[in-house]
Amino acid sequence: MKTPMELRYDKLGPRVAKALESRFFEAWYFSEPGEAVEKVFSLIPKTDTISWGGSMTTVGLNLQGLAVEKGYKVIDRDKAASPEERTELMRKALLCDTYLTGTNAISEDGQLVNIDGVGNRVAAMIYGPKQVIVVAGMNKVEKTVMDAANRARTIAAPANTQRFPNIKTPCNETGACADCLSPESVCTFIVRTRICRPKGRIKVILIGKDLGF
């Protein structure tokens, strides 16, 4: 039996997908993760080279592992033997065919808000890969774009730092955003994507579950 929140997601999700489409994204809503994963790979030609940005949602859905299992050529920065090679692989990912990522927040009127420490993820979303597939749980949806920006700063970013205990930022110490100027801040680049250009390049798949943070 679905929870009240999941029932809410089933009603709100299709509306958010339509709002995204009005801004020239392609968008779908699925109640179940399995259906969403199937849709992801239906959008990727077998000849594509795939890469990805840091995303607990895509990791949780095992999209990276499935891409390898399905025989796609991948650019995986985590396979790098040195920091220099890792940086070079991140640069090469900007010219892949399909880029997989999550998003920090989505407004109900169909805008994406993302925060990045290095910039590789938001750079790829803006320009470079032939297509970007964004996978997001409905917990990422906020009422307004200002609410979405607030979520990215005060929920997603402090949670993200907890993955890296050695990062020295106030939010890693307290769990709360301090609007810091730390040299290790993960809030270096803040990007609002209000329209998809060219039309359909960014594809958003919404899932009626709480995924990522």
Backbone as CSV, one residue per row, in Angstrom:
resi,resn,N_x,N_y,N_z,CA_x,CA_y,CA_z,C_x,C_y,C_z
1,MET,0.843,-1.187,0.000,0.000,0.000,0.000,0.889,1.252,0.000
2,LYS,0.506,2.223,-0.780,1.293,3.446,-0.871,1.081,4.331,0.351
3,THR,2.141,5.040,0.698,2.053,5.994,1.798,1.316,7.242,1.321
4,PRO,0.824,8.066,2.259,0.201,9.329,1.840,1.144,10.197,1.009
5,MET,2.428,10.204,1.342,3.366,11.012,0.570,3.510,10.471,-0.855
6,GLU,3.540,9.156,-1.000,3.634,8.571,-2.339,2.377,8.852,-3.154
7,LEU,1.210,8.851,-2.494,-0.028,9.219,-3.185,0.033,10.670,-3.648
8,ARG,0.593,11.532,-2.804,0.776,12.933,-3.189,1.702,13.031,-4.392
9,TYR,2.809,12.294,-4.355,3.757,12.318,-5.469,3.080,11.903,-6.779
10,ASP,2.203,10.894,-6.717,1.528,10.423,-7.935,0.626,11.500,-8.530
11,LYS,0.136,12.390,-7.701,-0.704,13.485,-8.198,0.131,14.669,-8.673
12,LEU,1.183,14.980,-7.922,2.007,16.140,-8.243,2.994,15.863,-9.377
13,GLY,3.540,14.648,-9.420,4.588,14.328,-10.389,4.231,14.615,-11.839
14,PRO,3.079,14.155,-12.327,2.719,14.449,-13.719,2.576,15.949,-13.994
15,ARG,2.143,16.709,-12.996,2.031,18.165,-13.159,3.410,18.805,-13.306
16,VAL,4.356,18.348,-12.512,5.714,18.886,-12.613,6.323,18.504,-13.951
17,ALA,6.055,17.280,-14.417,6.558,16.860,-15.734,6.017,17.774,-16.831
18,LYS,4.740,18.123,-16.754,4.160,19.034,-17.756,4.788,20.417,-17.672
19,ALA,5.085,20.872,-16.458,5.735,22.172,-16.295,7.128,22.157,-16.923
20,LEU,7.847,21.072,-16.735,9.166,20.926,-17.370,9.036,20.947,-18.887
21,GLU,8.046,20.263,-19.407,7.839,20.230,-20.864,7.520,21.616,-21.408
22,SER,6.835,22.430,-20.618,6.522,23.791,-21.060,7.788,24.641,-21.193
23,ARG,8.865,24.188,-20.553,10.156,24.872,-20.635,11.124,24.127,-21.567
24,PHE,10.575,23.240,-22.396,11.302,22.570,-23.474,12.221,21.442,-23.023
25,PHE,12.079,21.001,-21.763,12.668,19.739,-21.351,11.779,18.610,-21.884
26,GLU,12.328,17.411,-21.991,11.487,16.226,-22.088,11.364,15.687,-20.675
27,ALA,10.189,15.232,-20.295,9.995,14.836,-18.900,8.962,13.725,-18.771
28,TRP,9.189,12.867,-17.786,8.292,11.758,-17.492,8.199,11.588,-15.981
29,TYR,7.087,11.020,-15.546,6.919,10.665,-14.138,6.631,9.175,-14.041
30,PHE,7.320,8.510,-13.116,7.084,7.090,-12.849,6.920,6.891,-11.350
31,SER,5.959,6.073,-10.965,5.755,5.781,-9.549,6.865,4.916,-8.985
32,GLU,7.377,3.996,-9.814,8.329,3.002,-9.333,9.703,3.174,-9.972
33,PRO,10.770,2.978,-9.199,12.122,3.124,-9.735,12.440,2.203,-10.900
34,GLY,11.930,0.977,-10.871,12.223,0.035,-11.949,11.761,0.543,-13.301
35,GLU,10.583,1.145,-13.330,10.062,1.711,-14.578,10.935,2.865,-15.047
36,ALA,11.409,3.649,-14.100,12.253,4.799,-14.435,13.586,4.339,-15.020
37,VAL,14.183,3.318,-14.417,15.464,2.797,-14.922,15.299,2.263,-16.343
38,GLU,14.218,1.559,-16.573,13.941,1.044,-17.919,13.836,2.190,-18.920
39,LYS,13.184,3.288,-18.508,13.047,4.446,-19.392,14.395,5.075,-19.675
40,VAL,15.251,5.176,-18.650,16.581,5.763,-18.851,17.305,5.075,-19.997
41,PHE,17.380,3.769,-19.956,18.175,3.061,-20.959,17.473,2.981,-22.316
42,SER,16.156,3.169,-22.334,15.463,3.248,-23.625,15.830,4.522,-24.376
43,LEU,16.339,5.506,-23.649,16.692,6.795,-24.259,18.137,6.844,-24.758
44,ILE,18.925,5.803,-24.464,20.355,5.834,-24.765,20.687,4.845,-25.877
45,PRO,21.090,5.334,-27.053,21.503,4.419,-28.127,22.686,3.552,-27.690
46,LYS,22.740,2.328,-28.181,23.795,1.395,-27.800,25.182,1.888,-28.198
47,THR,25.237,2.788,-29.159,26.524,3.306,-29.616,27.031,4.478,-28.775
48,ASP,26.239,4.929,-27.825,26.609,6.098,-27.027,27.738,5.797,-26.041
49,THR,28.550,6.809,-25.799,29.470,6.814,-24.671,28.782,7.540,-23.525
50,ILE,28.788,6.921,-22.345,28.070,7.442,-21.187,29.055,7.897,-20.113
51,SER,28.748,9.022,-19.482,29.447,9.422,-18.264,28.422,9.990,-17.302
52,TRP,28.905,10.466,-16.145,27.962,10.895,-15.117,28.601,11.860,-14.146
53,GLY,27.731,12.580,-13.442,28.172,13.454,-12.371,27.905,12.794,-11.036
54,GLY,28.461,13.378,-9.965,28.221,12.828,-8.645,26.749,12.918,-8.285
55,SER,26.124,11.773,-8.013,24.687,11.747,-7.719,24.369,10.504,-6.915
56,MET,23.868,10.688,-5.702,23.472,9.551,-4.887,22.225,8.877,-5.444
57,THR,21.411,9.620,-6.203,20.228,9.027,-6.824,20.624,8.029,-7.899
58,THR,21.532,8.425,-8.795,21.938,7.488,-9.858,22.709,6.309,-9.282
59,VAL,23.484,6.553,-8.223,24.185,5.443,-7.564,23.180,4.492,-6.928
60,GLY,22.186,5.058,-6.244,21.174,4.236,-5.598,20.386,3.381,-6.577
61,LEU,20.200,3.878,-7.790,19.488,3.130,-8.831,20.434,2.235,-9.629
62,ASN,21.741,2.291,-9.322,22.769,1.498,-9.993,22.855,1.776,-11.487
63,LEU,22.604,3.022,-11.883,22.648,3.341,-13.307,24.058,3.177,-13.879
64,GLN,25.077,3.548,-13.087,26.452,3.403,-13.564,26.802,1.936,-13.788
65,GLY,26.470,1.101,-12.800,26.749,-0.324,-12.931,25.988,-0.968,-14.080
66,LEU,24.749,-0.574,-14.264,23.942,-1.127,-15.350,24.486,-0.703,-16.709
67,ALA,25.002,0.520,-16.803,25.594,0.977,-18.068,26.752,0.078,-18.470
68,VAL,27.565,-0.304,-17.493,28.690,-1.207,-17.765,28.173,-2.593,-18.132
69,GLU,27.207,-3.093,-17.362,26.651,-4.425,-17.621,26.037,-4.521,-19.008
70,LYS,25.431,-3.443,-19.464,24.759,-3.448,-20.759,25.725,-3.234,-21.925
71,GLY,26.989,-3.062,-21.616,27.994,-2.998,-22.667,28.257,-1.629,-23.249
72,TYR,27.787,-0.582,-22.580,28.074,0.761,-23.072,29.539,1.112,-22.807
73,LYS,30.092,1.939,-23.663,31.383,2.531,-23.371,31.150,3.631,-22.353
74,VAL,31.951,3.635,-21.263,31.749,4.621,-20.210,33.041,5.390,-19.937
75,ILE,32.869,6.590,-19.453,33.979,7.397,-18.945,33.757,7.503,-17.445
76,ASP,34.590,6.796,-16.669,34.390,6.683,-15.229,35.584,7.287,-14.501
77,ARG,35.385,8.454,-13.933,36.477,9.146,-13.241,36.993,8.372,-12.047
78,ASP,36.153,7.497,-11.473,36.577,6.729,-10.305,37.565,5.625,-10.649
79,LYS,37.783,5.381,-11.928,38.775,4.401,-12.362,40.152,5.028,-12.545
80,ALA,40.270,6.317,-12.307,41.538,7.024,-12.519,42.602,6.538,-11.536
81,ALA,43.836,6.491,-12.020,44.962,6.046,-11.202,45.634,7.201,-10.459
82,SER,45.266,8.434,-10.785,45.884,9.597,-10.161,44.909,10.765,-10.201
83,PRO,45.127,11.781,-9.370,44.270,12.966,-9.430,44.297,13.637,-10.801
84,GLU,45.452,13.611,-11.447,45.565,14.228,-12.767,44.729,13.479,-13.801
85,GLU,44.758,12.151,-13.729,43.948,11.360,-14.664,42.460,11.555,-14.370
86,ARG,42.109,11.669,-13.112,40.709,11.905,-12.741,40.207,13.206,-13.352
87,THR,41.016,14.251,-13.241,40.635,15.541,-13.825,40.470,15.424,-15.326
88,GLU,41.375,14.690,-15.985,41.295,14.544,-17.430,40.037,13.767,-17.836
89,LEU,39.676,12.749,-17.072,38.457,11.992,-17.371,37.215,12.866,-17.178
90,MET,37.240,13.732,-16.182,36.115,14.651,-15.973,35.997,15.625,-17.142
91,ARG,37.132,16.030,-17.690,37.110,16.899,-18.865,36.554,16.158,-20.080
92,LYS,36.954,14.908,-20.254,36.474,14.116,-21.393,34.970,13.862,-21.288
93,ALA,34.483,13.750,-20.053,33.054,13.503,-19.862,32.195,14.630,-20.417
94,LEU,32.760,15.820,-20.539,31.998,16.958,-21.060,31.657,16.795,-22.535
95,LEU,32.287,15.826,-23.207,31.999,15.583,-24.620,31.442,14.176,-24.850
96,CYS,30.889,13.563,-23.788,30.273,12.251,-23.973,28.933,12.410,-24.704
97,ASP,28.342,11.284,-25.086,27.049,11.321,-25.776,25.892,11.508,-24.793
98,THR,25.917,10.739,-23.710,24.847,10.807,-22.710,25.452,11.005,-21.333
99,TYR,24.976,12.016,-20.634,25.463,12.337,-19.295,24.337,12.079,-18.304
100,LEU,24.599,11.252,-17.299,23.613,10.910,-16.281,23.867,11.724,-15.022
101,THR,22.819,12.245,-14.438,22.984,13.028,-13.222,21.677,13.094,-12.447
102,GLY,21.784,13.542,-11.206,20.606,13.901,-10.438,20.451,15.411,-10.481
103,THR,19.668,15.930,-9.579,19.533,17.381,-9.437,19.317,17.682,-7.970
104,ASN,19.742,18.863,-7.534,19.575,19.225,-6.131,18.158,19.645,-5.799
105,ALA,17.474,20.249,-6.775,16.107,20.706,-6.513,15.401,21.030,-7.827
106,ILE,14.074,20.943,-7.781,13.214,21.272,-8.919,12.034,22.081,-8.390
107,SER,11.709,23.157,-9.052,10.522,23.921,-8.661,9.294,23.335,-9.348
108,GLU,8.140,23.547,-8.759,6.902,23.014,-9.339,6.617,23.593,-10.718
109,ASP,7.183,24.760,-11.018,6.977,25.326,-12.350,8.046,24.892,-13.353
110,GLY,8.872,23.897,-12.982,9.737,23.245,-13.953,11.131,23.810,-14.132
111,GLN,11.733,24.345,-13.069,13.104,24.841,-13.144,14.020,23.978,-12.270
112,LEU,15.243,23.762,-12.750,16.221,22.974,-12.013,17.180,23.906,-11.291
113,VAL,17.544,23.546,-10.071,18.559,24.298,-9.319,19.634,23.322,-8.863
114,ASN,20.893,23.666,-9.171,21.996,22.788,-8.820,23.171,23.552,-8.254
115,ILE,23.828,22.929,-7.286,25.030,23.470,-6.660,26.169,22.502,-6.915
116,ASP,27.338,23.046,-7.230,28.491,22.203,-7.547,29.745,22.803,-6.938
117,GLY,30.613,21.941,-6.435,31.855,22.400,-5.858,32.943,22.625,-6.886
118,VAL,33.098,21.663,-7.812,34.126,21.753,-8.860,33.567,22.392,-10.124
119,GLY,32.317,22.078,-10.443,31.671,22.667,-11.615,31.481,21.725,-12.769
120,ASN,32.058,20.526,-12.692,31.970,19.603,-13.831,30.533,19.165,-14.098
121,ARG,29.750,18.951,-13.050,28.382,18.460,-13.236,27.495,19.531,-13.856
122,VAL,27.529,20.741,-13.302,26.673,21.787,-13.864,27.167,22.206,-15.244
123,ALA,28.472,22.128,-15.483,29.001,22.448,-16.813,28.433,21.498,-17.851
124,ALA,28.414,20.206,-17.529,27.888,19.214,-18.470,26.394,19.396,-18.689
125,MET,25.677,19.788,-17.658,24.250,20.010,-17.816,23.981,21.186,-18.751
126,ILE,24.848,22.200,-18.681,24.644,23.391,-19.490,25.024,23.166,-20.951
127,TYR,26.173,22.512,-21.180,26.691,22.444,-22.551,27.717,21.322,-22.661
128,GLY,27.741,20.649,-23.810,28.765,19.635,-24.041,28.174,18.308,-24.475
129,PRO,27.746,17.453,-23.521,27.169,16.163,-23.904,25.963,16.334,-24.826
130,LYS,25.772,15.350,-25.715,24.664,15.441,-26.660,23.318,15.438,-25.951
131,GLN,23.200,14.613,-24.897,21.977,14.642,-24.102,22.330,14.459,-22.634
132,VAL,21.498,15.033,-21.790,21.638,14.903,-20.340,20.353,14.267,-19.819
133,ILE,20.504,13.215,-19.022,19.350,12.574,-18.403,19.426,12.816,-16.909
134,VAL,18.449,13.558,-16.401,18.361,13.890,-14.983,17.343,12.955,-14.339
135,VAL,17.766,12.262,-13.291,16.868,11.356,-12.574,16.687,11.897,-11.165
136,ALA,15.440,12.056,-10.730,15.206,12.707,-9.437,14.002,12.127,-8.717
137,GLY,14.176,11.890,-7.430,13.042,11.553,-6.587,12.182,12.785,-6.361
138,MET,10.921,12.559,-6.065,10.001,13.680,-5.880,10.291,14.481,-4.616
139,ASN,11.142,13.966,-3.727,11.563,14.753,-2.580,12.382,15.973,-2.980
140,LYS,12.844,16.018,-4.238,13.611,17.169,-4.720,12.709,18.332,-5.159
141,VAL,11.399,18.108,-5.231,10.487,19.123,-5.754,10.067,20.090,-4.655
142,GLU,10.205,21.383,-4.954,9.787,22.449,-4.046,8.786,23.363,-4.749
143,LYS,8.028,24.133,-3.962,6.939,24.935,-4.522,7.435,25.967,-5.532
144,THR,8.405,26.783,-5.150,8.884,27.863,-6.012,10.369,27.690,-6.303
145,VAL,10.866,28.476,-7.253,12.294,28.395,-7.563,13.122,28.905,-6.390
146,MET,12.604,29.849,-5.612,13.322,30.308,-4.425,13.380,29.210,-3.372
147,ASP,12.287,28.463,-3.237,12.283,27.319,-2.327,13.288,26.268,-2.792
148,ALA,13.370,26.069,-4.111,14.316,25.100,-4.671,15.752,25.521,-4.387
149,ALA,16.035,26.815,-4.557,17.380,27.319,-4.266,17.708,27.145,-2.790
150,ASN,16.727,27.394,-1.947,16.936,27.227,-0.513,17.199,25.765,-0.168
151,ARG,16.475,24.864,-0.810,16.698,23.438,-0.578,18.117,23.042,-0.971
152,ALA,18.561,23.512,-2.127,19.897,23.172,-2.595,20.960,23.617,-1.605
153,ARG,20.802,24.830,-1.051,21.799,25.384,-0.142,21.714,24.770,1.255
154,THR,20.504,24.604,1.779,20.371,24.267,3.192,20.138,22.791,3.481
155,ILE,19.787,22.015,2.446,19.577,20.578,2.640,20.586,19.768,1.836
156,ALA,20.594,19.964,0.514,21.438,19.124,-0.341,22.926,19.336,-0.089
157,ALA,23.356,20.591,-0.033,24.792,20.858,0.124,25.328,20.375,1.471
158,PRO,24.692,20.719,2.601,25.205,20.200,3.877,25.185,18.676,3.952
159,ALA,24.173,18.051,3.367,24.128,16.586,3.355,25.260,16.015,2.506
160,ASN,25.521,16.662,1.377,26.575,16.184,0.481,27.943,16.198,1.166
161,THR,28.194,17.209,1.971,29.504,17.283,2.629,29.722,16.132,3.602
162,GLN,28.640,15.552,4.098,28.786,14.459,5.068,29.418,13.218,4.435
163,ARG,29.412,13.163,3.108,30.063,12.045,2.401,31.579,12.152,2.465
164,PHE,32.081,13.335,2.801,33.516,13.599,2.760,33.968,14.156,4.112
165,PRO,34.278,13.299,5.061,34.599,13.751,6.425,35.792,14.703,6.514
166,ASN,36.679,14.644,5.527,37.879,15.486,5.593,37.655,16.907,5.070
167,ILE,36.498,17.163,4.448,36.204,18.520,3.982,35.999,19.436,5.177
168,LYS,36.703,20.529,5.188,36.624,21.460,6.314,35.716,22.632,5.955
169,THR,34.443,22.462,6.217,33.464,23.524,6.015,32.568,23.589,7.248
170,PRO,31.971,24.741,7.518,31.061,24.834,8.668,29.915,23.826,8.587
171,CYS,29.369,23.606,7.386,28.220,22.694,7.277,28.614,21.249,7.561
172,ASN,29.891,20.915,7.330,30.326,19.564,7.659,30.470,19.387,9.158
173,GLU,30.674,20.486,9.865,30.782,20.438,11.325,29.416,20.484,11.991
174,THR,28.523,21.321,11.459,27.258,21.585,12.157,26.029,20.990,11.462
175,GLY,26.153,20.673,10.157,25.004,20.205,9.398,24.137,21.319,8.853
176,ALA,24.525,22.579,9.123,23.736,23.737,8.682,24.577,24.637,7.790
177,CYS,23.944,25.211,6.766,24.639,26.137,5.878,25.009,27.413,6.631
178,ALA,26.269,27.856,6.441,26.728,29.098,7.065,27.072,30.145,6.014
179,ASP,26.669,29.878,4.758,27.000,30.793,3.662,28.497,31.119,3.690
180,CYS,29.311,30.057,3.800,30.728,30.229,4.074,31.528,30.583,2.823
181,LEU,32.747,31.021,3.056,33.717,31.267,1.997,34.907,30.327,2.157
182,SER,34.646,29.149,2.669,35.699,28.156,2.854,36.317,27.782,1.514
183,PRO,37.650,27.582,1.465,38.278,27.143,0.218,37.804,25.768,-0.226
184,GLU,37.198,25.009,0.669,36.676,23.685,0.319,35.152,23.688,0.184
185,SER,34.563,24.845,0.104,33.104,24.944,-0.031,32.602,24.145,-1.224
186,VAL,31.485,23.439,-1.028,30.862,22.712,-2.139,29.860,23.592,-2.873
187,CYS,29.708,24.830,-2.413,28.756,25.758,-3.036,29.486,26.786,-3.894
188,THR,30.309,26.307,-4.799,31.090,27.194,-5.662,30.245,27.747,-6.800
189,PHE,29.495,26.860,-7.447,28.682,27.238,-8.601,27.222,26.916,-8.294
190,ILE,26.366,27.905,-8.447,24.929,27.727,-8.230,24.230,28.071,-9.536
191,VAL,23.564,27.085,-10.134,23.011,27.238,-11.482,21.519,26.955,-11.484
192,ARG,20.762,27.901,-12.045,19.327,27.688,-12.262,19.103,27.481,-13.748
193,THR,18.526,26.334,-14.095,18.211,26.032,-15.493,16.722,26.262,-15.685
194,ARG,16.367,27.379,-16.276,14.959,27.763,-16.380,14.337,27.361,-17.699
195,ILE,15.183,27.081,-18.720,14.714,26.632,-20.027,15.740,25.642,-20.561
196,CYS,15.278,24.610,-21.233,16.187,23.660,-21.887,16.440,24.110,-23.324
197,ARG,17.716,24.244,-23.667,18.090,24.607,-25.031,19.319,23.824,-25.439
198,PRO,19.318,23.154,-26.586,18.191,23.026,-27.506,17.057,22.179,-26.911
199,LYS,15.890,22.359,-27.473,14.701,21.678,-26.978,14.936,20.171,-26.883
200,GLY,14.633,19.612,-25.719,14.704,18.169,-25.536,16.079,17.619,-25.197
201,ARG,17.116,18.468,-25.171,18.456,17.953,-24.858,18.506,17.407,-23.436
202,ILE,17.879,18.110,-22.491,17.832,17.644,-21.103,16.523,16.894,-20.890
203,LYS,16.659,15.674,-20.440,15.505,14.810,-20.199,15.411,14.559,-18.700
204,VAL,14.256,14.801,-18.126,14.076,14.685,-16.679,13.113,13.539,-16.384
205,ILE,13.577,12.615,-15.561,12.761,11.479,-15.161,12.485,11.595,-13.664
206,LEU,11.238,11.843,-13.323,10.803,11.991,-11.938,10.305,10.650,-11.418
207,ILE,10.642,10.357,-10.164,10.256,9.078,-9.558,9.520,9.357,-8.247
208,GLY,8.408,8.675,-8.031,7.567,8.930,-6.873,8.065,8.326,-5.576
209,LYS,9.337,8.513,-5.295,9.976,8.047,-4.072,10.911,9.129,-3.560
210,ASP,11.375,8.963,-2.310,12.421,9.825,-1.771,13.762,9.210,-2.135
211,LEU,14.515,9.909,-2.989,15.805,9.403,-3.478,16.856,10.486,-3.327
212,GLY,18.067,10.099,-2.948,19.129,11.073,-2.805,18.807,12.064,-1.705
213,PHE,19.476,13.234,-1.780,19.235,14.264,-0.765,19.370,15.657,-1.366
